[in-house]
Amino acid sequence: MLHRVLVFCAALAAAACTIAPPEAPDMPTASISQPLWSADAVDALIEISALAQAEGLASYESAGSEIAGLQERSTTSAADAAAFDRAADRLFIDLARTFAQGAVDPARADLQWRIPRSALPDISSLLNAARDDAGSVRALTMLLPQTSEYAALRAELGRVHAEPLGTLDPSGLVREARIASLRASLERWRWLPRDLPSPRIEVRIAQFQVILRQASAPSRIHNAIVGARTRQTPSFTADINAVTLNPTWTPPRSILSNELLPLFARDPTAASRGGYDAIDAAGAIVDSASVDWSARPFPYQVRQRAGALNALGRVKFEMPNPYDIYLHDTPNHALFAREQRALSHGCVRVEDALDLAAAVLTPAYAASSLQAEVDTGQTRSLPLETPLPVYVLYITAFSADDPTVLYADDIYGRDAALIAALDAPQPSAIVASSFTPPLTECRSAR
């Protein structure tokens, strides 16, 4: 019996060597994570990054190439899939931040720009939606400014880039200067809030203009005088809350010490001729003939009376701000005929200031009725029913109400630092510096 069992087992073993084994069921191989980013979404991301230079930004070509290379390996291992997703996420987040707020921080690139940047969107939500939706990726462009001026600057940048070298001048310097102006201006627009209020006043420093923008009426453009190169007008925002007719003027201490007191010490009658009073600690006006204008420290406050000679002219627009800068009239209207009008100590002088005052006051005044108020010689403050926002902007390439782009001189030399920041490979390439409010003071040109 035992012999027969052994023979049977041997036969089975022999048969097993000649019969193919049954096909094994599918067994899971080592786990391979699928990328979070779909192929279509990544194609859209690379497409958008390639268009960034059209916005005046540095090239994203290397980032796009990296992602394309990682995409080819993203299905080979979980590590490659994760690396691919991380690279795509980084590029998306960088583009979202850049389109929404600008590529560089104004605190590094333009120390005189003190307007808060545009609000940052919910990037996490945008990223989650974009990873498998090419349409959501392409919607990144909606984070860019949607104004007609931004669109005109972008189109002009493309036109200038397309011009053969030497079209504007043999050396190409004009072309390069225009490209720099356009890129800097596009970046500053990206810094600005997307919902600029209407109505508002824009002070265009480099263009020497004050513009009243209203949705229901054509823009009003007034010639302006801005801060000299040594007393630059910064970029900031404030609200006009009142208009003062026949204002008085209290000169800042530095103007008093460096200009007026030496003048009055040389010619004591100059103070009375110019309408300046010395005021003691009790607030009483002191007879100018008895004042020792050479005394240091000078024991009196000096105030210029309202009138035709007043440094502020006949109209002052009250707009409280940390820089003590405001819009005002001037007794020297001939200066508006100059082409180059960076002449003040920082404040902005407005041509036809009385007409602008009539336009911003609500209920509206006729300029003639304001003139009648001025003719009384009395100082009077007229509050605005609703504060009027003012944006003081340094933008050297601009368009008016049509697509034509014009260029202003970079009077303060601020564009070069901004371009360097845009092209720097690392944020550390631009040395950070704490902001110190510029020394700005308002006076009439002498």
C-alpha positions as CSV (number, residue, x, y, z in Angstrom):
1,M,0.0,0.0,0.0
2,L,2.7,2.4,0.9
3,H,4.5,1.5,-2.4
4,R,1.4,2.5,-4.5
5,V,1.1,5.9,-2.7
6,L,4.7,6.7,-3.4
7,V,4.3,5.9,-7.1
8,F,1.1,8.2,-7.3
9,C,3.0,11.1,-5.8
10,A,5.8,10.6,-8.2
11,A,3.4,10.6,-11.1
12,L,1.8,13.8,-9.9
13,A,5.2,15.5,-9.6
14,A,6.1,14.4,-13.1
15,A,2.8,15.8,-14.5
16,A,3.4,19.0,-12.7
17,C,6.6,19.5,-14.7
18,T,4.8,19.2,-18.0
19,I,1.6,21.3,-17.3
20,A,1.8,25.1,-17.5
21,P,0.9,26.7,-14.1
22,P,-2.4,28.6,-14.0
23,E,-2.1,32.4,-14.8
24,A,-1.6,34.3,-11.5
25,P,-4.3,36.9,-10.6
26,D,-3.3,40.6,-11.1
27,M,-1.3,41.6,-8.1
28,P,-0.7,45.3,-7.2
29,T,2.7,46.5,-8.0
30,A,4.5,49.1,-5.8
31,S,2.1,52.0,-5.3
32,I,2.5,54.9,-7.8
33,S,0.7,58.2,-6.9
34,Q,-0.9,60.0,-9.7
35,P,0.0,63.7,-9.9
36,L,-2.6,66.2,-8.6
37,W,-2.1,68.3,-11.7
38,S,-3.8,67.2,-14.9
39,A,-2.0,67.4,-18.2
40,D,-4.4,70.1,-19.5
41,A,-4.0,72.2,-16.4
42,V,-0.2,72.0,-16.6
43,D,-0.2,72.9,-20.3
44,A,-2.3,76.0,-19.4
45,L,0.1,76.9,-16.5
46,I,3.1,76.7,-18.8
47,E,1.2,78.8,-21.4
48,I,0.4,81.5,-18.9
49,S,3.9,81.6,-17.6
50,A,5.3,82.0,-21.1
51,L,3.1,85.1,-21.5
52,A,4.5,86.8,-18.3
53,Q,7.1,88.7,-20.3
54,A,4.3,90.4,-22.2
55,E,3.3,91.9,-18.8
56,G,6.8,93.4,-18.4
57,L,7.9,90.6,-16.0
58,A,11.1,88.6,-15.9
59,S,11.0,85.3,-17.9
60,Y,9.5,82.2,-16.3
61,E,11.0,80.0,-19.1
62,S,13.3,78.0,-16.7
63,A,10.3,77.2,-14.4
64,G,8.2,76.1,-17.3
65,S,11.0,73.8,-18.6
66,E,11.5,72.3,-15.2
67,I,7.8,71.4,-14.9
68,A,7.7,70.0,-18.4
69,G,10.7,67.7,-17.5
70,L,9.2,66.6,-14.2
71,Q,5.9,65.9,-16.0
72,E,7.5,63.3,-18.2
73,R,8.7,61.4,-15.1
74,S,5.7,62.1,-12.9
75,T,4.1,58.6,-13.4
76,T,7.2,56.6,-12.7
77,S,7.3,56.9,-8.9
78,A,5.5,58.6,-6.0
79,A,8.5,60.8,-5.4
80,D,8.5,62.0,-9.0
81,A,4.8,62.8,-8.9
82,A,5.2,64.7,-5.7
83,A,8.2,66.7,-7.1
84,F,6.1,67.5,-10.2
85,D,3.1,68.7,-8.1
86,R,5.4,70.9,-5.9
87,A,7.0,72.6,-8.9
88,A,3.6,73.3,-10.5
89,D,2.2,74.5,-7.2
90,R,5.1,76.9,-6.8
91,L,4.8,78.3,-10.3
92,F,1.0,78.8,-9.9
93,I,1.4,80.5,-6.5
94,D,4.2,82.8,-7.8
95,L,2.1,83.8,-10.8
96,A,-1.0,84.4,-8.7
97,R,0.9,86.6,-6.2
98,T,2.7,88.5,-9.0
99,F,-0.4,89.2,-11.0
100,A,-2.3,90.2,-8.0
101,Q,0.2,92.4,-6.2
102,G,3.3,92.9,-8.4
103,A,6.5,90.9,-8.6
104,V,8.5,93.0,-6.1
105,D,7.7,94.7,-2.8
106,P,7.7,98.5,-3.2
107,A,9.6,98.7,0.1
108,R,12.6,97.2,-1.8
109,A,12.2,98.8,-5.2
110,D,10.6,102.2,-4.7
111,L,11.1,103.6,-1.2
112,Q,8.9,106.6,-2.0
113,W,5.8,104.5,-2.9
114,R,3.6,104.5,0.2
115,I,0.3,103.2,-1.3
116,P,-0.8,99.8,0.1
117,R,-0.6,97.1,-2.4
118,S,-3.6,95.4,-4.0
119,A,-5.3,92.7,-1.8
120,L,-4.1,89.2,-2.1
121,P,-6.8,86.6,-3.2
122,D,-7.4,83.3,-1.5
123,I,-4.6,81.5,-3.3
124,S,-5.3,78.1,-1.7
125,S,-8.8,78.0,-3.1
126,L,-7.5,79.1,-6.5
127,L,-4.8,76.4,-6.5
128,N,-7.2,73.7,-5.5
129,A,-9.5,74.6,-8.4
130,A,-6.7,75.0,-10.9
131,R,-4.9,71.6,-10.6
132,D,-7.4,69.8,-12.8
133,D,-9.0,72.7,-14.6
134,A,-7.2,74.5,-17.4
135,G,-9.9,77.3,-17.4
136,S,-9.2,78.1,-13.8
137,V,-5.5,78.4,-14.6
138,R,-6.1,80.8,-17.4
139,A,-8.3,82.8,-15.1
140,L,-5.1,83.9,-13.4
141,T,-4.9,86.7,-15.9
142,M,-8.0,88.2,-14.3
143,L,-5.8,89.1,-11.2
144,L,-4.0,91.6,-13.4
145,P,-5.2,95.2,-13.6
146,Q,-8.2,95.3,-15.9
147,T,-8.0,99.1,-16.7
148,S,-7.8,100.5,-20.2
149,E,-4.5,102.2,-19.3
150,Y,-2.8,99.0,-18.2
151,A,-4.0,97.3,-21.4
152,A,-2.6,100.2,-23.5
153,L,0.8,100.0,-21.7
154,R,0.9,96.2,-22.3
155,A,0.1,96.6,-26.0
156,E,2.7,99.3,-26.3
157,L,5.4,97.1,-24.7
158,G,4.6,94.4,-27.3
159,R,4.9,97.0,-30.1
160,V,8.2,98.4,-28.9
161,H,9.7,94.9,-28.4
162,A,8.7,94.1,-32.0
163,E,10.4,97.1,-33.5
164,P,13.7,96.4,-35.1
165,L,16.7,97.7,-33.2
166,G,17.5,101.2,-34.5
167,T,14.0,102.1,-35.5
168,L,13.7,104.8,-32.9
169,D,17.4,105.7,-32.8
170,P,20.6,104.0,-34.1
171,S,21.9,103.2,-30.7
172,G,18.7,101.6,-29.3
173,L,18.8,103.8,-26.2
174,V,15.4,105.3,-26.8
175,R,13.9,101.8,-27.3
176,E,15.5,100.5,-24.1
177,A,14.4,103.6,-22.1
178,R,10.8,103.1,-23.3
179,I,10.9,99.4,-22.4
180,A,12.1,100.3,-18.9
181,S,9.5,103.0,-18.5
182,L,6.7,100.6,-19.7
183,R,7.8,97.7,-17.4
184,A,8.1,100.0,-14.4
185,S,4.7,101.5,-15.0
186,L,3.0,98.1,-15.5
187,E,4.5,97.0,-12.2
188,R,3.3,100.1,-10.4
189,W,-0.2,99.4,-11.8
190,R,0.0,95.9,-10.3
191,W,0.8,97.4,-6.9
192,L,-2.3,99.6,-7.0
193,P,-5.7,98.5,-5.7
194,R,-7.9,96.9,-8.4
195,D,-11.0,99.0,-7.3
196,L,-9.8,102.6,-7.5
197,P,-12.7,104.8,-6.3
198,S,-14.6,107.2,-8.5
199,P,-14.6,110.1,-8.2
200,R,-11.0,110.6,-7.3
201,I,-8.1,112.9,-8.0
202,E,-4.9,111.5,-9.5
203,V,-1.7,113.5,-9.1
204,R,0.5,112.3,-12.0
205,I,3.9,113.5,-10.7
206,A,6.0,112.8,-13.7
207,Q,3.4,114.3,-16.0
208,F,3.0,117.5,-13.9
209,Q,-0.8,116.9,-13.9
210,V,-3.7,116.8,-11.5
211,I,-6.6,114.9,-12.9
212,L,-10.1,114.7,-11.5
213,R,-11.7,111.5,-12.6
214,Q,-15.4,111.0,-12.5
215,A,-17.5,108.2,-13.9
216,S,-20.3,110.6,-15.0
217,A,-18.2,113.3,-16.6
218,P,-15.0,113.7,-18.7
219,S,-11.8,113.9,-16.8
220,R,-10.6,117.3,-15.7
221,I,-6.9,117.9,-16.3
222,H,-4.9,120.7,-14.5
223,N,-1.3,121.5,-15.0
224,A,0.7,121.1,-11.7
225,I,4.0,121.9,-10.1
226,V,5.5,119.1,-8.0
227,G,8.5,118.6,-5.7
228,A,12.0,119.3,-7.0
229,R,14.5,116.5,-7.3
230,T,15.9,117.4,-3.9
231,R,12.4,117.6,-2.4
232,Q,10.6,114.8,-4.1
233,T,6.8,114.3,-3.9
234,P,6.2,110.7,-2.7
235,S,3.5,108.4,-3.9
236,F,0.7,108.1,-1.3
237,T,-3.0,108.3,-0.9
238,A,-5.1,110.7,1.2
239,D,-8.6,112.2,1.3
240,I,-9.6,115.8,0.7
241,N,-12.0,116.8,3.4
242,A,-12.3,120.6,2.9
243,V,-11.3,123.5,0.7
244,T,-9.8,126.6,2.4
245,L,-10.2,129.9,0.7
246,N,-7.7,132.7,1.5
247,P,-5.5,130.3,3.5
248,T,-2.7,131.5,5.8
249,W,0.7,129.7,5.7
250,T,3.0,128.7,8.5
251,P,6.4,128.0,7.0
252,P,8.1,124.7,8.0
253,R,11.0,125.2,10.4
254,S,13.6,124.4,7.8
255,I,12.3,126.9,5.3
256,L,12.0,129.4,8.1
257,S,15.6,128.8,9.3
258,N,17.3,128.4,6.0
259,E,15.5,130.9,3.8
260,L,13.1,133.4,5.5
261,L,14.9,134.3,8.6
262,P,18.2,135.1,6.8
263,L,16.3,137.2,4.3
264,F,14.5,139.1,7.1
265,A,17.7,139.6,9.0
266,R,19.3,141.2,5.9
267,D,16.2,143.3,5.1
268,P,13.8,143.6,8.1
269,T,11.2,145.3,5.8
270,A,10.9,142.1,3.7
271,A,8.8,140.4,6.4
272,S,6.1,143.1,6.4
273,R,6.2,143.4,2.6
274,G,5.7,139.7,2.2
275,G,2.9,139.7,4.7
276,Y,4.7,137.7,7.4
277,D,3.8,138.2,11.1
278,A,5.9,137.1,14.1
279,I,3.6,135.6,16.8
280,D,4.6,135.2,20.4
281,A,3.9,132.3,22.8
282,A,0.6,134.0,23.8
283,G,-0.6,134.1,20.2
284,A,-0.2,137.9,19.9
285,I,1.3,139.5,16.7
286,V,4.6,141.3,17.5
287,D,5.5,144.5,15.7
288,S,8.0,143.3,13.0
289,A,10.1,146.4,13.6
290,S,10.9,145.2,17.1
291,V,11.8,141.6,16.1
292,D,15.4,140.5,16.1
293,W,15.2,138.3,13.0
294,S,18.8,137.1,13.6
295,A,18.0,135.6,17.1
296,R,18.7,131.9,17.5
297,P,16.8,130.0,18.6
298,F,14.1,132.2,17.1
299,P,11.5,132.8,19.8
300,Y,8.5,133.4,17.6
301,Q,6.2,131.5,15.2
302,V,6.1,133.0,11.7
303,R,2.8,133.0,9.8
304,Q,2.1,134.5,6.4
305,R,-1.2,136.4,6.1
306,A,-3.8,135.4,3.6
307,G,-3.7,137.5,0.4
308,A,-2.3,137.8,-3.1
309,L,1.3,137.1,-1.9
310,N,0.5,134.1,0.2
311,A,2.6,131.1,-0.8
312,L,-0.5,128.9,-1.0
313,G,-2.3,131.3,-3.2
314,R,-6.0,131.7,-2.7
315,V,-7.0,128.0,-2.4
316,K,-5.8,125.1,-0.3
317,F,-7.1,121.6,-0.5
318,E,-7.1,120.1,3.0
319,M,-5.9,116.4,2.9
320,P,-4.4,115.2,6.1
321,N,-1.4,112.9,5.6
322,P,1.9,112.0,7.3
323,Y,3.9,114.0,4.9
324,D,2.2,117.4,5.3
325,I,1.7,117.5,1.5
326,Y,-1.4,119.1,0.0
327,L,-2.7,120.6,-3.2
328,H,-2.9,124.4,-3.4
329,D,-2.9,127.5,-5.6
330,T,0.2,129.7,-6.0
331,P,0.7,133.4,-6.5
332,N,3.2,132.7,-9.2
333,H,1.1,131.4,-12.1
334,A,3.8,132.1,-14.7
335,L,5.6,128.9,-13.6
336,F,2.9,126.8,-15.1
337,A,4.1,127.9,-18.6
338,R,7.4,125.9,-18.0
339,E,7.6,122.5,-19.5
340,Q,9.7,121.1,-16.6
341,R,7.8,121.8,-13.4
342,A,9.6,119.9,-10.6
343,L,10.0,123.1,-8.6
344,S,8.3,122.9,-5.2
345,H,9.3,121.7,-1.8
346,G,7.0,118.7,-2.1
347,C,3.5,120.0,-2.2
348,V,1.5,120.1,-5.4
349,R,0.5,123.5,-6.9
350,V,-2.5,123.4,-9.2
351,E,-3.3,125.7,-12.1
352,D,-6.8,127.1,-12.1
353,A,-7.2,125.8,-8.5
354,L,-10.4,127.7,-8.0
355,D,-12.0,125.9,-10.9
356,L,-10.9,122.5,-9.4
357,A,-12.3,123.6,-6.0
358,A,-15.6,124.4,-7.6
359,A,-15.7,120.9,-9.3
360,V,-14.9,119.0,-6.1
361,L,-17.3,120.8,-3.7
362,T,-20.7,119.3,-3.2
363,P,-23.2,120.8,-3.5
364,A,-21.4,122.3,-6.5
365,Y,-20.2,125.9,-6.5
366,A,-19.8,128.0,-9.5
367,A,-16.2,129.3,-9.8
368,S,-17.6,132.8,-9.9
369,S,-19.3,132.4,-6.5
370,L,-16.0,131.0,-5.1
371,Q,-14.2,134.0,-6.6
372,A,-16.7,136.3,-4.8
373,E,-15.8,134.5,-1.5
374,V,-12.1,135.0,-2.3
375,D,-12.6,138.6,-3.0
376,T,-13.8,139.2,0.6
377,G,-10.3,138.4,1.8
378,Q,-11.6,136.3,4.6
379,T,-10.3,132.9,5.4
380,R,-13.1,130.4,5.0
381,S,-13.1,126.6,5.1
382,L,-15.7,124.7,3.0
383,P,-16.1,121.1,4.0
384,L,-16.8,118.4,1.4
385,E,-19.9,116.4,2.0
386,T,-18.0,113.2,1.1
387,P,-14.2,113.0,1.4
388,L,-12.5,112.8,-2.0
389,P,-9.7,110.2,-2.4
390,V,-6.4,111.5,-3.8
391,Y,-3.8,109.2,-5.4
392,V,-0.4,110.7,-5.8
393,L,1.3,108.5,-8.5
394,Y,4.7,108.2,-10.0
395,I,4.1,106.5,-13.3
396,T,6.3,107.5,-16.3
397,A,4.5,105.8,-19.2
398,F,0.8,106.6,-19.4
399,S,-2.2,106.9,-21.7
400,A,-5.0,109.4,-21.6
401,D,-8.5,108.5,-22.7
402,D,-7.3,106.7,-25.8
403,P,-4.8,103.8,-26.5
404,T,-2.0,106.2,-27.3
405,V,0.9,105.8,-24.9
406,L,3.0,108.8,-23.9
407,Y,6.3,108.9,-22.0
408,A,7.4,111.3,-19.3
409,D,10.9,111.9,-18.1
410,D,11.9,109.8,-15.1
411,I,12.4,113.1,-13.2
412,Y,13.3,111.4,-9.9
413,G,15.2,108.5,-11.3
414,R,13.0,105.9,-9.6
415,D,12.5,103.5,-12.5
416,A,16.1,102.1,-12.6
417,A,15.8,100.6,-9.1
418,L,12.5,99.1,-9.9
419,I,13.7,97.4,-13.1
420,A,16.7,96.1,-11.2
421,A,14.4,94.5,-8.7
422,L,12.2,93.0,-11.4
423,D,15.2,91.3,-13.0
424,A,17.0,90.3,-9.8
425,P,17.1,86.5,-9.5
426,Q,16.7,86.6,-5.7
427,P,14.9,89.1,-3.4
428,S,18.2,89.6,-1.7
429,A,19.6,91.2,-4.8
430,I,18.0,94.4,-3.8
431,V,19.2,95.7,-0.5
432,A,16.2,96.2,1.8
433,S,16.0,99.6,3.5
434,S,13.6,101.0,6.0
435,F,11.5,103.8,4.7
436,T,12.0,107.3,5.9
437,P,9.4,109.8,4.9
438,P,10.9,112.3,2.5
439,L,11.6,115.8,3.7
440,T,8.9,117.7,1.9
441,E,7.8,121.2,2.5
442,C,5.5,123.6,0.7
443,R,6.5,127.0,-0.4
444,S,6.2,129.3,-3.4
445,A,9.1,129.2,-5.9
446,R,11.5,132.1,-5.4
